[in-house]
Amino acid sequence: MQRLTFLKKQVDLEIDREVQKNKFERAKLQSKYETSLRDRQIIKQDEQIKFDWRVKIFLTVAITLVLLTALVIFLNQRKTTRLNKIISSQKRELEQLGRVKDRIFSVVSHDLRTPVNSIISFIQLLEGGTIEQEKLTKYASSLRNNLSYTSTMMENLLNWAASQMQGFNPHLESLDIEKVIAEVTRSMQDLANQKGISLNNNIEKFVTCKADHNMLSLVIRNLLSNAIKFTDKGGKITIDAIIVAENLEIKIIDTGIGLKTAQINHFNKPGYLGAGVSSLGTNNEKGTGLGLMLCRTFVGLMEGEIQVQPNPTGGTIFTIILPR
């Protein structure tokens, strides 16, 4: 009986060991399965990560290419717009220069013929020897006025032509403006006296600026000539200079008939070339219309600016701005 009980316990132990063994095997298989499943999931996740990374790289490259393409198109459009503006500006300049050229040919063909014919007629009268002294004086005065205009016209024409052919290279130096203005006003005094115009140089001594002596003298002479031309008898012309920051502003102020608002706006706008058109002065003085264009060209070559504004008391104020 005891033996039988012992054998039964032994059998139960064997069964328990088998059960435990089976449980262990099942647990081992379950763990192996779970490990395999987890490995597959990890591999799948790695593949998904790699795929997502490739997609990101592709999208980044694609977006970069699109942005670069858009930038290139934008820059090309800006370049095209800029070139179109330059071409349009050059076209306007060429058209303006064409009008100036036509005006110059008109001036040369007409206004040069008149003084030459006057000289020929005057010489013929002198050769005849029958002209009275009073008429001789009258003809000589008229001839002098014509030749004075012709001389000024030729000087402006030659200077403007040389500037357009880049024949002028300004020599910028420190100039005593009072001396330069005094030289010009002395040369213009007789012309002003003929119309009873007061010509005043109010610039103090030793005021300097950087400019080319010959160019600045020519600019001042043209502006004073215009001021005298368009100022009535008994009028007044004043030349002042003020220091503003790093610049010197030279002002030529007259009490003449002034300029129209459209003329002032036209002269002050960038790229002004003039049109070679002139109007008669208060004493029917003639002009070529090149003086202001020449002033604008030369002041620009001297790295300065020139502006015009109406004089509140009547007339005009031309302002030349030059570096000190």
C-alpha positions in Angstrom: 0.0 0.0 0.0 2.8 2.4 0.9 4.6 1.4 -2.3 1.5 2.1 -4.3 1.2 5.5 -2.7 4.8 6.2 -3.4 4.5 5.2 -7.0 1.4 7.4 -7.3 3.3 10.4 -6.0 6.1 9.6 -8.3 3.8 9.6 -11.2 2.2 12.9 -10.1 5.7 14.4 -9.9 6.5 13.2 -13.4 3.2 14.6 -14.6 3.9 17.9 -12.9 7.4 18.1 -14.5 5.9 17.4 -17.9 3.3 20.1 -17.3 6.0 22.5 -16.2 8.2 21.5 -19.1 5.3 22.1 -21.5 4.5 25.4 -19.9 8.2 26.4 -20.2 8.2 25.4 -23.8 5.0 27.3 -24.5 6.4 30.3 -22.8 9.6 30.0 -24.7 7.8 29.7 -28.0 5.5 32.6 -27.0 8.6 34.7 -26.1 10.3 33.7 -29.4 7.1 34.6 -31.3 6.8 37.9 -29.6 10.5 38.6 -30.1 10.1 37.8 -33.8 7.0 39.9 -34.0 8.8 42.8 -32.3 11.8 42.4 -34.7 9.4 42.5 -37.7 7.8 45.6 -36.3 11.2 47.3 -35.7 12.2 46.4 -39.2 9.0 47.7 -40.6 9.4 50.9 -38.5 13.0 51.3 -39.8 11.8 50.9 -43.3 9.0 53.4 -42.7 11.5 55.9 -41.2 13.8 55.4 -44.2 10.9 55.9 -46.6 9.7 59.0 -44.7 13.3 60.3 -44.8 13.5 59.8 -48.6 10.2 61.5 -49.0 11.4 64.4 -46.9 14.6 64.7 -48.9 12.6 64.5 -52.2 10.1 67.2 -51.0 13.0 69.4 -49.7 14.8 69.1 -53.1 11.6 69.7 -55.0 10.7 72.7 -52.9 14.2 74.1 -53.2 14.2 73.6 -57.0 10.8 75.3 -57.2 12.0 78.2 -55.0 15.2 78.5 -57.1 13.2 78.5 -60.3 10.8 81.1 -58.9 13.8 83.2 -57.8 15.5 83.0 -61.2 12.2 83.9 -62.9 11.8 86.9 -60.5 15.3 88.1 -61.1 14.9 87.7 -64.8 11.7 89.7 -64.7 13.4 92.4 -62.6 16.3 92.5 -65.0 14.0 92.7 -68.0 12.0 95.5 -66.3 15.2 97.3 -65.5 16.5 96.9 -69.1 13.1 98.1 -70.5 13.4 101.2 -68.3 16.9 101.8 -69.5 15.9 101.3 -73.1 12.9 103.6 -72.7 15.1 106.2 -71.0 17.7 106.0 -73.8 15.0 106.2 -76.4 13.6 109.4 -74.8 17.2 110.8 -74.6 17.8 110.0 -78.3 14.5 111.6 -79.2 15.4 114.6 -77.2 18.9 114.8 -78.7 17.3 114.5 -82.1 15.2 117.5 -81.4 18.2 119.4 -80.1 20.1 118.4 -83.2 17.3 119.7 -85.5 17.3 122.9 -83.5 21.1 123.2 -83.9 20.9 122.7 -87.6 18.1 125.3 -87.8 20.2 127.8 -85.7 23.4 127.2 -87.8 21.6 127.4 -91.1 19.6 130.5 -90.2 21.4 132.5 -87.5 24.9 132.1 -88.9 23.8 133.3 -92.3 22.4 136.6 -90.9 25.6 138.0 -89.4 27.7 136.9 -92.3 25.3 138.7 -94.7 25.4 141.7 -92.4 29.2 141.8 -92.5 29.2 141.5 -96.3 26.6 144.4 -96.6 28.6 146.5 -94.1 31.8 146.0 -96.0 30.0 146.9 -99.3 28.8 150.2 -97.7 32.3 150.9 -96.4 33.7 150.3 -99.9 31.1 152.7 -101.4 32.4 155.4 -99.1 29.1 157.3 -99.3 27.5 156.3 -96.0 26.9 159.0 -93.4 28.6 158.8 -90.0 25.2 158.5 -88.1 24.2 155.5 -90.2 27.6 154.0 -90.0 27.4 154.1 -86.2 23.9 152.6 -86.2 25.0 149.8 -88.6 28.1 149.1 -86.5 26.1 148.9 -83.3 23.6 146.4 -84.9 26.5 144.4 -86.4 28.2 144.3 -83.0 25.0 142.9 -81.3 24.6 140.3 -84.0 28.2 139.2 -83.7 28.0 139.1 -79.9 25.1 136.8 -80.1 26.8 134.7 -82.8 30.0 134.4 -80.7 28.0 133.2 -77.7 26.1 130.8 -79.8 29.2 129.3 -81.3 30.9 129.0 -77.9 27.8 127.1 -76.5 27.5 124.9 -79.6 31.2 124.0 -79.5 31.2 123.4 -75.7 28.1 121.3 -75.8 29.3 119.2 -78.8 32.6 118.6 -77.0 30.8 117.5 -73.8 28.6 115.1 -75.8 31.7 113.6 -77.4 33.2 113.2 -73.9 35.8 115.9 -74.8 35.5 117.5 -71.4 37.2 116.0 -68.4 36.7 118.4 -65.4 39.7 119.3 -63.3 38.1 119.7 -59.9 40.0 122.0 -57.5 39.3 124.2 -54.6 38.2 127.6 -56.0 37.6 130.9 -54.4 34.1 131.4 -55.6 34.1 135.2 -55.0 37.0 135.6 -57.4 35.4 133.4 -60.1 32.1 135.2 -59.9 33.8 138.6 -59.9 35.6 137.7 -63.1 32.4 136.7 -64.8 30.4 139.7 -63.6 33.1 142.1 -64.9 32.7 140.6 -68.3 28.9 140.9 -68.2 28.8 144.4 -66.7 28.6 146.3 -70.0 25.7 144.1 -71.1 23.9 144.7 -67.8 24.6 148.5 -68.0 23.0 148.7 -71.5 19.6 147.7 -69.8 20.3 149.6 -66.6 20.3 146.4 -64.6 22.0 146.2 -61.2 24.5 143.3 -61.0 25.5 142.5 -57.5 28.1 139.9 -56.3 27.3 139.4 -52.6 29.6 136.4 -52.1 32.1 136.8 -49.3 35.8 136.3 -49.9 37.6 133.0 -49.3 34.4 131.0 -49.7 35.5 127.8 -51.6 34.1 124.7 -53.3 35.4 122.0 -55.5 34.8 122.8 -59.2 36.4 123.2 -62.6 37.3 126.9 -63.1 36.4 127.1 -66.8 33.2 125.0 -66.6 31.9 127.0 -63.6 32.7 130.3 -65.3 30.8 129.2 -68.4 27.8 128.0 -66.3 27.7 131.3 -64.4 28.1 133.3 -67.6 25.2 131.5 -69.2 23.0 132.0 -66.2 23.8 135.7 -65.9 23.3 136.2 -69.6 19.8 134.6 -69.3 19.1 136.7 -66.2 20.0 139.9 -68.1 18.1 138.8 -71.2 14.9 138.2 -69.3 15.1 141.1 -66.8 13.5 144.4 -67.7 15.4 147.7 -67.6 16.1 148.9 -64.1 15.9 145.3 -62.7 18.3 143.7 -60.3 20.5 140.5 -60.4 22.1 139.2 -57.2 24.6 136.4 -56.7 24.8 134.8 -53.2 26.4 131.8 -51.8 25.5 129.8 -48.6 27.1 126.8 -47.0 24.7 123.8 -46.4 26.3 120.8 -44.7 29.1 119.6 -47.0 28.0 121.6 -50.0 28.1 125.2 -51.3 24.9 126.6 -52.9 25.5 129.4 -55.4 22.3 131.4 -56.0 21.6 133.7 -59.0 18.5 135.7 -58.3 16.9 138.0 -60.8 13.8 140.2 -60.8 12.9 139.4 -64.4 9.8 137.9 -66.1 10.4 134.5 -64.5 9.7 131.0 -65.8 6.4 129.2 -66.1 5.6 126.4 -63.7 5.8 123.8 -66.5 9.3 125.2 -67.5 10.5 125.0 -63.9 9.2 121.4 -63.4 10.7 120.4 -66.8 14.1 121.7 -65.9 14.2 120.2 -62.4 13.2 116.7 -63.4 16.0 114.1 -63.7 17.5 113.5 -67.1 16.7 117.0 -68.4 18.2 117.6 -71.8 16.4 120.7 -72.9 14.9 121.0 -76.3 17.1 123.6 -77.9 14.1 126.1 -77.9 14.6 129.7 -77.0 12.3 132.7 -76.4 13.0 136.4 -77.0 14.3 138.5 -74.1 12.7 141.7 -72.8 14.5 143.7 -75.5 13.9 141.0 -78.1 17.3 139.5 -77.5 17.8 136.2 -79.3 19.2 133.0 -77.9 19.9 129.4 -79.0 18.2 127.6 -76.2 21.4 125.6 -75.5 22.6 127.6 -72.5 20.6 125.9 -69.8 21.3 122.5 -71.3 25.0 123.3 -71.2 24.7 124.4 -67.6 23.0 121.2 -66.6 25.6 119.1 -68.4 28.6 120.9 -66.9 27.3 121.0 -63.4 26.7 117.2 -63.6 30.2 116.7 -64.8 31.4 118.6 -61.7 29.5 116.2 -59.5 27.0 118.9 -58.6 23.3 119.7 -59.1 21.4 122.7 -60.5 17.9 123.7 -59.7 15.5 126.5 -60.5 12.6 128.0 -58.5 10.5 131.1 -58.8 11.6 134.2 -57.0 8.8 135.2 -54.5 9.2 138.8 -55.5 9.2 138.0 -59.2 11.8 136.4 -61.5 13.8 133.3 -60.9 16.4 131.8 -58.6 18.9 129.4 -60.1 20.8 127.3 -57.5 24.1 125.5 -58.2 25.0 123.0 -55.6 28.7 121.9 -55.5 30.7 119.9 -53.0 33.1 121.7 -50.7 
